[in-house]
């Protein structure tokens, strides 16, 4: 039956994609696209073609995943990288459009202009370099006069800013992250009490940044179906803003 084959092939396909690794989502190399198409087509065929024994599903999908993994490791070798992955092509150099590279990559000047607008550069004259990466993405280096002003340009000193640490996620306290920042759950409950929160389950998420500021967003208990199909505009209880900074 179709449903029984789907119950086998679908989770197997997920496991194989997980086995292949996150590089499949990170890159858009030719063989990444090929394995996605082939795995999807093979999985669909194995579900609907009941004449194919189920053990062949494991074999064929497994071979595809193994071949992709081998190619991924081979592509790390420099001589093979250029053939399997490709190399970046310069489309704009020193403010000048390289028409030959546009033709080579089958890109029109209108498509290049549209891609630059999507990157936030509506005027081609503001672009110093534009490269078409091997993944197919466009990298843009603006001219110094067109880039946003940074603290370095103004000779300003800035403090270190790292990643915030998730303390509470969907009402669950992350004990491991609390331990990493040398804080206890008692400390956390005390800070929540200052905000009128009696229990961590009332918190949608809470984070602690590297400056010692605790941010808390309270859970509004929105029904899932309402959030999915009709959209939600919640009202914050009086006296409790959605984000409350606190320096410990």
Backbone bond lengths (Angstrom), bond angles and torsions (degrees), N, CA, C in turn:
res aa  C-N    CA-C-N  psi(-1)  N-CA   C-N-CA  omega(-1)  CA-C   N-CA-C  phi
1 X - - - 1.454 - - 1.527 109.71 -
2 X 1.344 114.48 150.46 1.451 119.07 -176.67 1.514 112.31 -61.57
3 X 1.332 116.34 -42.91 1.460 118.38 -174.75 1.525 111.16 -65.09
4 X 1.340 117.15 -34.73 1.463 119.65 -179.59 1.527 110.77 -70.19
5 X 1.339 116.52 -38.22 1.470 119.13 177.64 1.523 110.81 -68.68
6 X 1.345 116.16 -37.47 1.463 119.79 177.93 1.524 111.07 -63.81
7 X 1.352 116.02 -37.11 1.462 119.74 179.48 1.523 111.95 -63.67
8 X 1.338 116.23 -25.10 1.465 120.27 179.66 1.523 111.36 -91.10
9 X 1.334 116.76 -47.88 1.465 121.24 -172.91 1.527 111.90 -71.75
10 X 1.331 117.79 -40.05 1.461 120.29 -176.17 1.530 112.30 -62.58
11 X 1.361 119.02 -52.92 1.466 117.27 177.54 1.516 113.16 -63.64
12 X 1.355 116.64 -31.96 1.461 119.13 177.69 1.519 110.67 -63.49
13 X 1.331 117.04 -41.10 1.464 120.84 179.37 1.524 110.80 -63.47
14 X 1.330 117.29 -41.12 1.469 120.95 178.30 1.529 110.42 -62.18
15 X 1.336 116.19 -43.42 1.468 120.45 179.75 1.524 110.47 -62.28
16 X 1.338 116.57 -41.32 1.461 119.79 -179.58 1.519 111.56 -65.99
17 X 1.334 117.74 -41.32 1.464 120.16 176.98 1.527 110.29 -63.01
18 X 1.331 115.90 -36.65 1.468 119.37 176.99 1.526 110.48 -67.90
19 X 1.327 116.02 -36.10 1.464 120.67 178.63 1.522 110.92 -67.20
20 X 1.330 115.97 -39.07 1.465 120.42 -179.30 1.526 111.01 -60.19
21 X 1.339 116.46 -35.34 1.457 119.43 174.63 1.511 113.54 110.71
22 X 1.328 114.89 167.45 1.460 120.80 -178.69 1.504 112.58 -74.03
23 X 1.330 116.50 -15.08 1.459 118.99 178.14 1.506 112.44 -60.12
24 X 1.347 116.98 -24.56 1.451 121.03 178.65 1.517 110.80 -63.25
25 X 1.345 117.28 -36.29 1.458 121.29 177.58 1.527 111.40 -84.29
26 X 1.339 115.80 -27.86 1.461 119.72 -177.17 1.531 110.90 -74.63
27 X 1.323 116.55 -37.69 1.451 121.17 -177.59 1.527 110.90 -103.02
28 X 1.318 114.83 167.23 1.468 121.92 169.82 1.517 107.54 -134.44
29 X 1.336 115.61 53.13 1.453 120.77 -179.68 1.527 109.49 -76.57
30 X 1.330 117.42 158.11 1.467 119.20 -177.75 1.518 113.63 -54.03
31 X 1.344 116.77 -43.64 1.462 117.63 -178.22 1.528 112.33 -75.92
32 X 1.350 118.02 -18.03 1.465 119.99 172.33 1.527 110.02 -67.87
33 X 1.345 115.01 -45.33 1.466 119.74 178.95 1.527 110.20 -64.20
34 X 1.343 115.75 -40.83 1.468 119.89 -178.58 1.522 111.30 -62.38
35 X 1.338 117.18 -44.26 1.465 118.73 -176.54 1.523 111.03 -70.16
36 X 1.332 117.68 -31.78 1.463 119.28 176.24 1.522 111.45 -65.62
37 X 1.331 115.51 -43.93 1.467 119.46 179.17 1.522 110.81 -65.46
38 X 1.340 116.54 -46.07 1.461 120.41 -177.23 1.526 111.83 -67.02
39 X 1.331 117.40 -42.09 1.464 119.72 179.02 1.528 110.82 -64.13
40 X 1.332 115.99 -42.31 1.463 118.81 178.97 1.513 112.05 -64.67
41 X 1.344 116.79 -44.22 1.463 120.24 -179.39 1.518 111.20 -67.26
42 X 1.349 116.46 -42.64 1.457 119.97 -179.15 1.526 111.24 -65.80
43 X 1.337 116.50 -40.62 1.467 119.67 179.78 1.520 110.70 -64.03
44 X 1.344 117.25 -41.33 1.463 120.54 178.95 1.524 111.09 -64.69
45 X 1.338 116.17 -41.29 1.460 119.58 179.73 1.523 111.49 -65.06
46 X 1.315 116.19 -39.30 1.464 120.18 -178.86 1.524 111.63 -68.47
47 X 1.328 117.41 -27.20 1.461 120.61 178.49 1.531 110.85 -76.13
48 X 1.335 116.41 -44.68 1.463 119.65 -171.79 1.527 113.77 -89.96
49 X 1.330 116.91 -24.53 1.466 119.54 178.68 1.527 109.10 -92.02
50 X 1.323 115.84 97.06 1.462 120.55 -174.53 1.526 112.58 -76.29
51 X 1.334 117.62 -6.42 1.456 119.69 177.37 1.529 111.74 -79.01
52 X 1.328 116.76 -16.13 1.465 120.43 178.94 1.529 108.70 -82.75
53 X 1.326 118.73 121.99 1.468 120.61 177.78 1.522 111.12 -59.60
54 X 1.322 116.12 145.63 1.454 120.35 -175.51 1.511 112.22 -64.62
55 X 1.356 116.23 -28.20 1.467 117.72 -179.57 1.528 111.31 -66.90
56 X 1.344 115.53 -26.11 1.459 118.59 177.03 1.528 111.41 -70.78
57 X 1.329 115.85 -24.25 1.467 119.23 175.39 1.519 110.24 -62.87
58 X 1.336 115.64 -46.49 1.461 119.68 178.48 1.528 110.45 -62.03
59 X 1.334 116.60 -41.99 1.463 120.16 -175.80 1.525 112.21 -67.90
60 X 1.328 117.49 -50.63 1.463 120.56 -175.12 1.528 111.96 -67.10
61 X 1.347 116.85 -45.03 1.463 119.29 179.18 1.524 111.09 -66.15
62 X 1.321 115.86 -37.78 1.465 119.87 179.02 1.514 112.20 -64.89
63 X 1.329 116.95 -39.40 1.468 120.70 178.88 1.525 110.36 -65.26
64 X 1.336 117.51 -42.02 1.462 120.51 177.96 1.524 111.17 -60.24
65 X 1.331 116.26 -45.19 1.467 119.89 179.95 1.520 111.33 -64.56
66 X 1.337 116.12 -39.55 1.462 120.10 179.81 1.524 111.15 -66.43
67 X 1.334 116.92 -41.78 1.466 120.31 178.63 1.524 111.18 -61.93
68 X 1.345 116.47 -40.40 1.465 119.25 179.30 1.520 110.67 -66.18
69 X 1.322 117.51 -40.79 1.465 120.53 179.52 1.523 110.93 -62.63
70 X 1.338 116.90 -42.65 1.461 120.89 178.85 1.524 110.65 -62.61
71 X 1.344 116.96 -44.50 1.459 120.34 178.90 1.521 111.84 -63.01
72 X 1.330 116.46 -36.02 1.467 119.93 179.91 1.519 110.82 -63.37
73 X 1.322 116.79 -41.10 1.466 119.88 178.61 1.528 111.09 -72.42
74 X 1.331 117.07 -37.08 1.460 120.19 178.67 1.534 110.17 -64.85
75 X 1.337 116.59 -35.79 1.470 120.36 -178.29 1.520 112.38 -67.13
76 X 1.344 117.60 -15.81 1.460 120.33 176.07 1.531 111.38 -73.67
77 X 1.304 115.95 -16.13 1.461 121.82 178.09 1.518 108.45 -82.55
78 X 1.327 117.79 123.82 1.460 122.30 -170.02 1.531 114.82 -53.58
79 X 1.333 120.00 -46.55 1.471 117.97 -179.73 1.522 113.47 -60.50
80 X 1.335 117.05 -31.38 1.467 119.83 -178.99 1.519 111.95 -87.04
81 X 1.328 118.10 -20.98 1.463 121.50 -175.33 1.523 111.68 -61.76
82 X 1.324 116.28 -42.15 1.472 119.47 -176.58 1.525 110.89 -64.11
83 X 1.326 117.13 -36.85 1.458 120.42 -178.71 1.520 111.79 -77.53
84 X 1.344 117.39 -44.31 1.463 121.05 -174.52 1.526 112.38 -80.64
85 X 1.316 117.57 -36.22 1.460 121.87 -173.47 1.525 111.81 -103.57
86 X 1.330 116.70 -38.96 1.455 120.26 -174.59 1.520 110.69 95.90
87 X 1.314 116.23 -174.14 1.461 121.13 -178.98 1.528 109.60 -141.68
88 X 1.328 116.18 158.18 1.480 118.97 -179.87 1.522 111.39 -65.76
89 X 1.322 115.63 150.05 1.451 122.22 175.20 1.524 108.83 -120.62
90 X 1.318 116.51 131.91 1.462 121.95 179.21 1.521 108.67 -81.22
91 X 1.332 115.68 121.61 1.463 120.98 178.46 1.520 111.86 -98.70
92 X 1.341 116.40 -33.05 1.470 121.31 176.40 1.521 107.21 -129.88
93 X 1.321 116.50 126.52 1.463 121.51 -178.20 1.517 109.49 -131.00
94 X 1.347 114.89 121.61 1.468 120.87 -178.31 1.522 111.73 52.86
95 X 1.347 114.82 39.69 1.455 120.52 177.45 1.511 115.07 82.05
96 X 1.328 118.80 -2.60 1.455 122.57 -177.65 1.535 110.25 -107.62
97 X 1.313 116.38 132.56 1.460 121.36 178.46 1.520 109.66 -76.82
98 X 1.332 116.21 129.07 1.459 121.71 177.99 1.532 108.40 -91.76
99 X 1.326 115.88 96.58 1.462 120.87 -173.99 1.518 111.95 -63.28
100 X 1.332 117.38 -34.91 1.461 120.70 -179.01 1.528 110.86 -61.65
101 X 1.334 117.13 -39.85 1.465 120.36 179.24 1.523 111.57 -72.38
102 X 1.343 116.44 -31.12 1.461 119.46 174.59 1.529 110.31 -63.38
103 X 1.339 116.17 -44.83 1.463 120.30 179.86 1.521 110.63 -65.36
104 X 1.343 116.70 -40.72 1.454 120.74 -179.45 1.522 111.75 -59.99
105 X 1.343 116.21 -36.66 1.465 120.84 -177.87 1.523 112.75 -98.18
106 X 1.357 116.47 8.91 1.464 121.99 176.34 1.532 112.05 57.01
107 X 1.343 114.61 46.42 1.466 121.73 179.77 1.517 108.32 -119.59
108 X 1.311 116.78 129.01 1.462 120.82 177.53 1.524 109.46 -86.57
109 X 1.310 116.24 163.66 1.461 120.41 179.15 1.524 110.37 -65.47
110 X 1.349 116.90 -30.59 1.464 120.33 177.12 1.529 110.74 -66.94
111 X 1.331 116.69 -41.07 1.472 120.53 178.55 1.523 111.19 -67.10
112 X 1.342 116.46 -37.99 1.458 119.99 176.44 1.525 110.31 -63.64
113 X 1.325 117.18 -44.70 1.465 120.71 179.47 1.523 111.00 -62.08
114 X 1.336 117.13 -40.26 1.458 120.71 178.84 1.525 110.90 -64.45
115 X 1.339 116.96 -41.42 1.465 120.56 179.23 1.523 111.02 -65.60
116 X 1.332 117.37 -36.95 1.462 120.80 177.97 1.526 110.89 -68.11
117 X 1.346 117.07 -37.42 1.467 119.79 177.11 1.524 110.70 -63.75
118 X 1.339 116.26 -38.39 1.463 119.52 177.63 1.516 111.52 -64.15
119 X 1.325 116.39 -28.08 1.463 121.16 177.73 1.527 112.33 -83.12
120 X 1.333 116.95 -4.58 1.465 120.52 178.80 1.502 114.22 96.79
121 X 1.331 117.73 19.39 1.459 121.34 179.61 1.531 108.97 -124.99
122 X 1.337 117.04 86.60 1.472 119.93 -177.22 1.518 113.49 -69.64
123 X 1.330 117.61 -22.33 1.460 121.27 -178.96 1.524 109.83 -109.58
124 X 1.323 115.21 124.26 1.461 120.49 179.83 1.528 111.62 -63.06
125 X 1.332 116.48 -25.67 1.466 119.85 -178.37 1.533 111.97 -69.68
126 X 1.342 118.21 -11.67 1.467 121.64 178.94 1.525 112.29 -88.70
127 X 1.335 117.63 -3.53 1.461 121.83 -174.06 1.521 110.38 -100.66
128 X 1.327 115.78 126.81 1.469 121.22 176.51 1.528 110.37 -89.36
129 X 1.338 115.93 -49.21 1.462 121.35 178.33 1.524 109.06 -135.81
130 X 1.319 116.22 144.49 1.465 122.50 171.26 1.517 107.10 -139.51
131 X 1.330 116.13 126.25 1.455 121.04 -177.20 1.522 110.20 -121.53
132 X 1.315 115.37 135.46 1.453 121.58 172.00 1.521 106.89 -90.31
133 X 1.341 116.37 108.54 1.455 120.69 -176.80 1.526 110.51 -71.41
134 X 1.329 115.21 164.63 1.462 120.23 179.38 1.523 111.38 -61.97
135 X 1.330 116.99 -25.22 1.462 121.29 179.25 1.526 112.39 -77.59
136 X 1.354 116.89 -8.83 1.456 120.72 -177.51 1.516 113.29 94.88
137 X 1.330 117.75 -3.20 1.463 121.38 178.78 1.523 110.09 -87.29
138 X 1.329 115.15 154.59 1.461 121.49 -178.30 1.517 110.05 -102.20
139 X 1.327 116.33 127.28 1.457 122.66 174.93 1.519 108.53 -107.62
140 X 1.335 116.15 135.24 1.462 120.68 -174.41 1.519 110.04 -126.62
141 X 1.328 115.53 131.91 1.468 122.33 172.63 1.522 107.35 -114.62
142 X 1.343 118.29 109.77 1.468 119.97 -177.28 1.529 111.18 -76.11
143 X 1.309 114.72 164.03 1.462 119.46 173.01 1.525 109.20 -67.56
144 X 1.313 116.34 153.14 1.468 120.47 -174.95 1.528 111.56 -60.17
145 X 1.340 117.51 -29.72 1.461 119.95 -179.85 1.525 112.20 -76.45
146 X 1.339 117.25 -16.51 1.464 120.77 -175.30 1.519 113.40 -104.19
147 X 1.323 117.94 -6.39 1.455 119.56 -177.28 1.531 110.11 -84.62
148 X 1.322 117.89 154.72 1.474 120.48 178.13 1.529 111.14 -63.63
149 X 1.318 115.74 148.14 1.464 121.14 178.53 1.527 109.23 -71.05
150 X 1.316 116.66 133.30 1.463 122.65 179.66 1.527 110.06 -112.00
151 X 1.339 118.04 160.98 1.466 119.84 175.50 1.519 112.67 -55.79
152 X 1.320 117.44 -31.55 1.467 120.00 178.46 1.528 110.66 -64.15
153 X 1.352 116.30 -39.74 1.471 119.27 178.42 1.525 110.92 -62.15
154 X 1.334 116.62 -33.78 1.465 121.35 -178.58 1.523 112.44 -92.30
155 X 1.350 116.23 3.09 1.468 121.86 -180.00 1.531 111.37 58.27
156 X 1.346 114.30 41.16 1.460 119.91 178.25 1.521 110.14 -99.71
157 X 1.309 115.74 143.10 1.462 120.83 177.99 1.528 108.69 -90.86
158 X 1.300 116.43 134.18 1.468 121.25 -179.13 1.518 110.29 -120.03
159 X 1.329 115.94 154.22 1.459 121.67 176.92 1.519 110.19 -86.22
160 X 1.322 114.36 158.23 1.468 120.03 178.98 1.527 110.13 -67.35
161 X 1.313 115.63 135.36 1.461 121.54 175.44 1.517 108.66 -128.29
162 X 1.320 117.08 114.85 1.455 121.40 177.90 1.510 111.03 -104.50
163 X 1.308 115.84 -165.46 1.454 121.33 179.01 1.522 110.58 -80.83
164 X 1.313 116.03 140.62 1.460 120.16 175.36 1.524 109.81 -71.36
165 X 1.321 115.31 152.08 1.457 121.23 -179.94 1.520 109.60 -102.32
166 X 1.319 116.10 126.48 1.460 120.45 177.74 1.526 109.40 -72.99
167 X 1.328 116.79 120.75 1.454 121.96 -179.41 1.527 111.08 -100.17
168 X 1.323 116.35 -42.49 1.464 121.48 178.17 1.516 108.12 -130.81
169 X 1.312 116.47 133.21 1.458 121.98 177.15 1.518 108.91 -131.54
170 X 1.341 115.38 115.35 1.460 122.13 178.36 1.534 111.43 53.71
171 X 1.329 115.44 44.02 1.456 120.73 175.27 1.513 115.21 83.70
172 X 1.337 118.41 -0.51 1.465 121.42 -178.84 1.524 109.57 -110.10
173 X 1.320 115.42 128.33 1.463 121.34 179.55 1.522 109.07 -78.80
174 X 1.333 116.26 131.54 1.462 121.67 176.94 1.523 108.13 -89.82
175 X 1.314 116.15 94.60 1.464 121.06 -175.75 1.526 111.63 -63.92
176 X 1.322 116.73 -34.01 1.461 120.15 -178.99 1.522 111.21 -66.11
177 X 1.347 116.45 -42.49 1.462 119.32 178.43 1.526 111.68 -68.70
178 X 1.319 116.74 -35.31 1.463 119.60 175.66 1.521 110.61 -60.20
179 X 1.323 115.39 -41.23 1.469 120.15 -179.75 1.522 110.88 -66.05
180 X 1.352 116.94 -35.58 1.464 120.64 -179.04 1.524 111.55 -64.35
181 X 1.335 117.13 -32.51 1.469 120.28 -179.08 1.525 111.41 -97.76
182 X 1.334 115.87 13.02 1.477 122.20 175.97 1.529 113.05 58.43
183 X 1.326 115.63 43.38 1.457 121.12 176.92 1.527 109.08 -125.97
184 X 1.325 115.06 157.93 1.462 120.40 -177.51 1.527 110.16 -109.72
185 X 1.320 115.93 165.24 1.457 120.58 178.10 1.524 110.15 -69.30
186 X 1.332 117.09 -29.85 1.467 119.49 176.08 1.525 110.52 -62.95
187 X 1.333 116.60 -40.93 1.469 119.94 177.21 1.522 110.01 -61.84
188 X 1.324 116.16 -42.90 1.453 120.57 -178.44 1.524 111.10 -63.34
189 X 1.325 116.50 -44.29 1.466 120.00 -179.67 1.522 110.68 -64.31
190 X 1.336 116.23 -33.75 1.464 119.84 178.90 1.529 110.58 -67.09
191 X 1.329 116.83 -40.50 1.459 120.25 178.86 1.524 111.17 -68.53
192 X 1.320 116.58 -36.41 1.458 119.76 177.36 1.522 111.23 -66.67
193 X 1.333 115.69 -36.71 1.465 119.68 179.15 1.519 111.27 -63.43
194 X 1.348 116.83 -33.43 1.463 120.22 177.64 1.524 111.51 -63.84
195 X 1.317 116.34 -22.03 1.455 121.47 -179.64 1.532 112.32 -100.58
196 X 1.299 115.68 7.64 1.455 119.81 179.36 1.510 113.96 79.08
197 X 1.330 117.02 20.09 1.465 121.82 178.98 1.516 107.89 -103.51
198 X 1.321 116.68 117.09 1.461 120.88 -175.20 1.512 112.71 -82.71
199 X 1.336 117.30 -27.33 1.457 120.19 -173.45 1.535 109.20 -143.49
200 X 1.352 117.24 141.12 1.470 119.08 178.00 1.521 113.53 -58.13
201 X 1.324 117.94 -22.07 1.461 120.73 179.36 1.531 111.85 -65.56
202 X 1.336 116.77 -16.95 1.459 120.73 178.01 1.530 112.23 -82.80
203 X 1.341 117.10 -2.47 1.466 122.02 -175.19 1.519 110.16 -104.71
204 X 1.336 116.02 129.76 1.457 120.22 175.58 1.525 110.22 -72.41
205 X 1.333 116.26 -50.29 1.464 120.23 171.39 1.516 109.35 -159.14
206 X 1.330 115.01 154.29 1.458 122.18 177.20 1.522 107.67 -141.23
207 X 1.336 115.71 135.61 1.458 120.80 -178.83 1.522 110.02 -129.48
208 X 1.323 114.63 154.63 1.459 121.73 177.08 1.516 107.69 -123.43
209 X 1.359 117.53 120.93 1.459 119.12 -178.95 1.518 110.62 -89.38
210 X 1.322 116.06 176.71 1.461 120.62 -175.79 1.522 112.83 -73.49
211 X 1.328 117.39 -10.17 1.457 120.85 175.72 1.527 111.54 -89.31
212 X 1.329 117.20 -2.69 1.457 121.02 179.62 1.510 113.74 89.70
213 X 1.330 118.09 14.10 1.463 121.40 179.24 1.523 109.78 -90.71
214 X 1.324 115.32 128.91 1.458 121.72 177.90 1.519 109.07 -99.82
215 X 1.324 116.66 125.68 1.461 122.28 178.92 1.524 108.79 -113.06
216 X 1.311 115.22 130.23 1.461 121.10 -176.15 1.521 109.25 -125.46
217 X 1.313 116.21 130.30 1.460 122.17 173.65 1.513 107.41 -118.90
218 X 1.316 115.59 120.63 1.461 120.56 -175.89 1.523 111.24 -80.52
219 X 1.327 116.00 143.70 1.457 122.20 178.12 1.525 109.63 -76.30
220 X 1.335 115.26 127.79 1.461 119.61 -178.86 1.526 112.80 -93.30
221 X 1.350 117.00 3.15 1.469 121.86 177.29 1.522 111.66 55.46
222 X 1.321 115.30 53.65 1.457 120.89 -179.61 1.522 109.23 -84.06
223 X 1.336 119.19 128.85 1.463 120.46 177.19 1.527 110.92 -58.33
224 X 1.341 116.37 139.08 1.455 120.90 -175.09 1.520 111.79 -62.13
225 X 1.318 118.07 -46.63 1.463 120.68 -178.10 1.519 111.23 -63.74
226 X 1.331 116.15 -36.84 1.465 119.44 178.72 1.525 109.78 -64.61
227 X 1.334 115.94 -42.00 1.457 119.79 -179.41 1.525 111.52 -66.46
228 X 1.337 117.32 -34.82 1.449 120.82 -176.23 1.517 112.65 -76.93
229 X 1.328 117.42 -43.91 1.453 120.36 -168.23 1.527 114.55 -104.02
230 X 1.309 119.32 -24.37 1.459 119.47 -175.55 1.522 113.76 -119.13
231 X 1.324 116.93 -12.06 1.458 119.64 -176.68 1.516 110.29 80.19
232 X 1.315 115.79 157.51 1.454 119.96 -173.55 1.515 110.53 -133.97
233 X 1.320 116.68 135.18 1.457 122.39 170.76 1.527 106.46 -126.52
234 X 1.326 114.59 94.11 1.460 119.59 -175.87 1.514 111.09 -84.09
235 X 1.299 115.74 155.18 1.454 122.15 176.78 1.522 108.65 -109.43
236 X 1.328 115.07 133.83 1.452 120.22 -178.89 1.517 109.38 -81.24
237 X 1.346 118.17 134.18 1.455 120.67 177.66 1.525 111.16 -57.33
238 X 1.323 118.17 146.35 1.469 121.40 -178.95 1.523 111.35 -56.39
239 X 1.323 114.50 135.41 1.460 119.83 175.24 1.503 114.32 83.48
240 X 1.348 118.50 1.26 1.450 119.70 -179.32 1.529 109.37 -131.51
241 X 1.329 118.65 94.12 1.465 120.60 177.82 1.517 110.07 -65.82
242 X 1.338 118.06 158.47 1.460 120.23 -176.97 1.509 113.20 -64.34
243 X 1.326 118.47 -27.97 1.448 120.96 177.38 1.510 109.43 -129.32
244 X 1.328 116.03 125.35 1.450 120.90 -175.34 1.507 108.81 -122.53
245 X 1.350 117.91 110.84 1.463 119.81 178.09 1.522 111.19 -78.38
246 X 1.310 115.48 146.08 1.462 119.62 175.47 1.509 108.14 -151.78
247 X 1.306 117.35 132.14 1.459 122.62 177.58 1.525 109.02 -103.37
248 X 1.334 114.38 120.21 1.469 117.60 -177.66 1.525 109.99 -92.77
